[in-house]
Amino acid sequence: MIKIKRIVAIAILIFFASCKSQQAIDLKDAISANDEQLKNIMISEGGAEEEKLNCLINKDFEGALAAIDKQERQFDSLIKKTSSLPVEGVKWGDSLQVAAINYYQALKTLHMADRAEIAQQVIAYSDDTAKVRMAQDKILELSKEKQQLFQEVFDKDNKMHTILVRFNEEHGL
């Protein structure tokens, strides 16, 4: 009789230990869905990024700026959606949510930096040689600043990945 009780107790413990938190699964699924939405913002065919690049090729700077505005709204929507994910009671949930928001914000900042570059491109197509040179110098300076933004995105991505690994380990995912 005691052996049966022990076996039942061990079975119950194993059952509960193997159960995965549905909240954790839902959070991970939501973050994965957000990553898909992020891909659509940045690289989807017919998306705002492609629209911006096509406008730049055609020297349609107003159209490029409008595409950046569209992309900004998409990033804002993604960040707001991620901020509203339920994380209470999920181990590492807060950390994962913050890391994802920080990553999306860094990507948004990187992509919004194109506005300043476009403003200088407008000047670079003027007839005033002095203004053209100043604009070209400013574009070079902005390119250097953009390198720093790329590094920030890389760092935030690494941090999010590290937290996601820890989150998955914690929840057996």
N, C-alpha and C positions, 0 to 999 in steps of 0.2 A: 504494500500500500504506500509506503514512504517513497519507494522508487517511482511509482506512478506519479505521485505528487511532484517529485523533483523533475521528472521528464516533462510533465505538463507545464511546470514553472519555467523550465528552460525553453520549451517550445514557445511559450508566451513571450518571454524576453527576446528570443530570436525574431519572432514575428514583429514586435514593436521596434526592435533595432533595425530591421530591414525596411520598415515603412519610411517612405520618403514624404517629406512635408509637401502637401499639395500647394501651399502658398509659395514655397521655394521653387517648385516646378513652374508655377504660373509666372513668378517673377522672372525666372530664367527665360521662359518662352516669350514674355513681353519684351525683354531686352533683345532677344534674338529677332523678334519682329521689328523692333526699332532699328536694329542693324540693317535689316532689309530695306526699311524706309530710308535709312541713311544712304544706302547704295543708290536708291532711286533718285535721291536729291543730287547726288554727286556724279553719277555715271549713266543714268538711264537714257536710252535713246529717246530723243524728243524732249528731254528734261531741261530744266533751267540752265544747267551748266553747258549743255550742248547749244542751247539757244544763245547764251552769252558768247560762246566761242564763235558761233556763226556770225553774230552781229559784229564782233571785233574784226573778223576776217573782212567783212564788208564795210568796215569803218563806220558802222552804225552805233556810235557811242551811247546815244540815248536808249537805243534798244538793249544794249549790253547792260546799262545801268538798271533798266526795267527788269531784266532777267535776274540781276543780282538782288533786286528788291523781292522778287518772287522767291528766290532761293532763301533769302533771309526769313521770309514768312514761314517757309517750310522748316527751316532749322528751329525757329521759335516754337512752332507747333510740336516738333519732335521733343524739344527740351521741356515744354509744358506737359506733354504726355508722360514723359519719363518722371517728371517731378511728382505727378499725381499717382504713380504706381504705389499700391499698398505694400509697405515693407515692415510694418509693425509686427513684432514677434518672430521675424525671420532672421536667423543668425546671419550676419554679414550682409543682410538686405540693405541696410542704410548705406554701408560702405560701397556696395555695388551700385546702388542708385546714384550716389554722389560721384563716383568714378565715371559712370556713364554720362551724367550731365556735364561734368568737367570736360570729358572727351568731345562731346557734341559741341560744347561751347567753344573749345579750342578750334575745332574744324570750322565752325561758323566764323570765328574771328579771322581765320586764314582766308576763307573765301570772301569775306566782306572787305578784306584789304585790297581787293581788286578795284574797288571804287576809286581809291587814291591814285592808283596806277592809270586807270582810264582817264581821270581828270588830267593827268600829265600827258597822256597820249593825245588828247584833244589839243593841248598847247603845242605838242610836238609837230602837229600838222599845220601850224600857222605859218605865215610868211616872215615873221620876225625872227631872224637868225639868232639873236641873243636869247629870246624866249625859248626857242627850240633847244638851244644848248642847255639852258637851265632846266628845261623839262626833261631832257635826256639824263642830266645829272641826277635829277630827283628820281627818275625811274630806276636808275642804278641803285640809289640809296634805298628806295622802296624794295628792290629785289633783295638787298641784304637784310632788311627788316623781315621780309617774307621767309628767309632762311631760318630766322629765329622762331617764327611762327610754326614752320614745319617741324622744328625740333620740339617745340611745346606739344604739338599734336602727337609726335612720336612718343614723348615722355608720358602723356596722358593715356595713350593707347597701351603702353607697357604697364602702367599702373592698373588700368582697367582689366587687362589680361591677368595680371597677378591676383587681383581681388576675385576675379571670376574663377580662377583655378582654386583658390581657397574656399570660395563659396560652394563650388562643386564638390570639393572634398568634404566639407562640413555636412553637406546634405546627401552625399552618396550619389551625386548625379554624374 
